[in-house]
Amino acid sequence: MKTKKYIRLFVLITFFLCVFVSASSVVCTSEDKEQNAIPFIYDESEEIGFFREAASNEKRIIIDDFDDGNLKNRLDGQSGGWNLDPNDEFTSCRPEIVSVPAPELSKKVLQLTYDIEASETAQNGYWTKLMNIDATNYDHLEFLVKGDSEKGFTSSFIVELKKFKDETRTEKLAASYIVTCVTSSWQRYSIPLNKFSAIREMKNLDELVIIFNDRLCDNKEGVLYFDTFQFRKTGHPGPSAFDFRGSALKKTTHEYDPTGWAQWLAKRLCGYPKQVYVKKEFPKDDRELLLEIAYDTWRFFDEVVDKKTHLPLDTICLTEEGVFGEGGYVGDYTNVTNIGLYLICLVAAYDFGFIDKAEVLTRINQTLGTVESLETYKHFLFNYYDTTTAERTSNFISCVDSGWLASGVYVAKNVFPENEELRNRCDALLDTWDFSFFYDDVAQQFFHGYFKNLEAYANYHYGAFYSESRIASYLAIARGDVPLEHWVRLHRTFPESYSWQQQMPINRKEKTFHDITYFGGYYEYKEQSFVPSWGGSLFEALMPALLLNEKDLAPDSLGLNNLRHAQLQASYAKDTLGYPVWGMSPSSVPEGGYSEYGVKYGGLKGYKDGVVTPHATFLTLEYIPKKAIENIRTLINLYDIYGEYGFYDAVNPKTKKVALKYLCLDQAMIFISLDNYLNDGIMRNRFHQDPVVENGEFLLRDEKLFE
């Protein structure tokens, strides 16, 4: 999760968080050196005194130096050991304060005796409370560490920082680092706080955690010693995940005139709306109604495309005062999912007869030509590009967005099987992409992506099975890029020990999928069983089903789950919220901005409710068509939500305020849903006719979610 521009910044929590540590010079493997993961060697002449300074020094603040022999730290925070499975009596991490043969370094140090050998999924470690410390004036986390040469030790472990997401203190952000190259000699690790990319502001920090993970640690039991955890100000914070890359080229003299800027950008497009609201009589026949909506929606993809780069724009925003009113804008950017979906929408326009074969071929080839010319990393596209200059405006390479781009190329490849030139062009692109680049073999999940400027992976993984990212997982396994185990390491539900869940899972028992063991389970709502998404939105639930044939290949599994999420959305909005319309998913906020919305009970964590977005209804057309069409008509009748390009992005049913925006992603979900519904699943059939996609069909067919 195209996915949505803002979802990529936060969605989906994980519990196996990893990136890499920066450093100086010891002997490590060549792979470690490539990852820039080498620590500073402990130099006694440098460290004596430095690690003994007063905690009040403005250049550092000591978390704990363990000299008082107490597990309570210098911030007055409690500390202790933890185990992922508290009932596993064979795995543990035991913290103790001990003296070691280095009295000039410190009086005492922390000793962690760990054992993760007994369980295949074992995790344990050490935690210490940070007491809401504000570390914004510091730029590095530092500590000393060495292993016990007699008792053995792991050369790698994870260090993690946690903070609460907001003032409600109900959800935590967690950001982590893999520490490598630990030896039996003391070494100082100095980690830039910017490398903890999931945490934007280093204030109100809650916890520092050491993690020993069975799949990461090379020795499953042993002893590590730590001393002097501290935040330090070096004056060299390094690059950040939030660094912005603007265009290096001056494009127009209107850049400081919002209206002139929007008008200049609009002239680069193939068309632009002439009016904000459209008043017309819609057909009473349901099929004719949907065909008319399809044509109007197609106009966005026909017109809101740069004439020179052939890239679709991410967003345009109109206002009640007019198409170029104050507060409106034309976005001069696009993202990777938009490009993939635009290719699919070109094919859908051909399915509807809106463009002919010659035109769809021309447009596909024009866009592919631009894609081939864009700056890449490891052959993958960056997440955002300027639509006028084709410069990258992002440092991030997104896994799920790359999956949707690949999906669009597969569709384009198969639209005319006899066209060898197009097929070869698409294959040449597809062959350059190896999704193992995003794969974390420790978690057996995908990282959200990779930051080129940080030379590090994002702190989060796609850990929930029922999410928009499952199409990337499907393709990666079908292509042979990642192992089959990845499919079942995505969580259907979490253990009961994860008390933050919306409800405790039912029937969460050990199951087997192609001889691989994993845990299943499901939730229930009004006596209906379902596997939850992360936030309970229809985007997460049903966007992959635009191309994956879950309905036919898994009618009692994923297909049934899709149906139940559609039913849940329709009933919850009307029965619980008392709304006249339904359909919640991440979308624009009518009052401004963008946010996540969903049915909380349908998610593991659950998004808030409130705004209704039309694309959610269209995603359900093939599952609850009668209710969906009724909802479409009600949206038209109750709200000023329809424009020249079809439905605007969202409405607040309580205030009737409409977000007068068109988002490429959401318009695409509407248009492709209509193509599948009105043309007998044509887009899914075209996607699955590719031998690579067909190769993964057992993933859908063979799992029984509710057994």
Sequence and secondary structure as in RCSB ss.txt:
>XXXX:A:sequence
MKTKKYIRLFVLITFFLCVFVSASSVVCTSEDKEQNAIPFIYDESEEIGFFREAASNEKRIIIDDFDDGNLKNRL
DGQSGGWNLDPNDEFTSCRPEIVSVPAPELSKKVLQLTYDIEASETAQNGYWTKLMNIDATNYDHLEFLVKGDSE
KGFTSSFIVELKKFKDETRTEKLAASYIVTCVTSSWQRYSIPLNKFSAIREMKNLDELVIIFNDRLCDNKEGVLY
FDTFQFRKTGHPGPSAFDFRGSALKKTTHEYDPTGWAQWLAKRLCGYPKQVYVKKEFPKDDRELLLEIAYDTWRF
FDEVVDKKTHLPLDTICLTEEGVFGEGGYVGDYTNVTNIGLYLICLVAAYDFGFIDKAEVLTRINQTLGTVESLE
TYKHFLFNYYDTTTAERTSNFISCVDSGWLASGVYVAKNVFPENEELRNRCDALLDTWDFSFFYDDVAQQFFHGY
FKNLEAYANYHYGAFYSESRIASYLAIARGDVPLEHWVRLHRTFPESYSWQQQMPINRKEKTFHDITYFGGYYEY
KEQSFVPSWGGSLFEALMPALLLNEKDLAPDSLGLNNLRHAQLQASYAKDTLGYPVWGMSPSSVPEGGYSEYGVK
YGGLKGYKDGVVTPHATFLTLEYIPKKAIENIRTLINLYDIYGEYGFYDAVNPKTKKVALKYLCLDQAMIFISLD
NYLNDGIMRNRFHQDPVVENGEFLLRDEKLFE
>XXXX:A:secstr
    TTGGGT    SS   B         HHHHHTT   EE  HHHHTTGGGS TT TTEEEEE  TTS SS TT
S  EEEEESSTT TT EEEEEEE  S TTT S EEEEEEE  S TT EEEEEEEEEEE  TT  EEEEEEEE TT
T   S EEEEEEEESSTT  SEEEEEEEE    SS EEEEEEGGG TT SS  SEEEEEEEEETTT SSSEEEEE
EEEEEEE  S     TT     SS   GGGG HHHHHHHHHHTBS   S S       SSHHHHHHHHHHHHHHH
HHHSBBTTT  B SEEE BTTBTT TT EE  EEEHHHHHHHHHHHHHHHHHTSS HHHHHHHHHHHHHHHHHS 
EETTEE SEEETTT  B  SEEEHHHHHHHHHHHHHHHHSSTT HHHHHHHHHHHHH  GGGGEETTTTEEESEE
ETTTTEE S EE BSSSTTHHHHHHHHHTTSS THHHHTSBSS  TT TTSSS  BS  EEEETTEEEE  BEEE
TTEEE  BSS  HHHHHSGGGTS HHHH TTTHHHHHHHHHHHHHHIIIIIS  SS    SEE TTSSEE    G
GGBSS      B HHHHHHTTTTSHHHHHHHHHHHHHHSS EETTEE SEE TTT  EE EEEHHHHHHHHHHHH
HHHTTTHHHHHHHTSHHHHHTHHHHHS  TT 
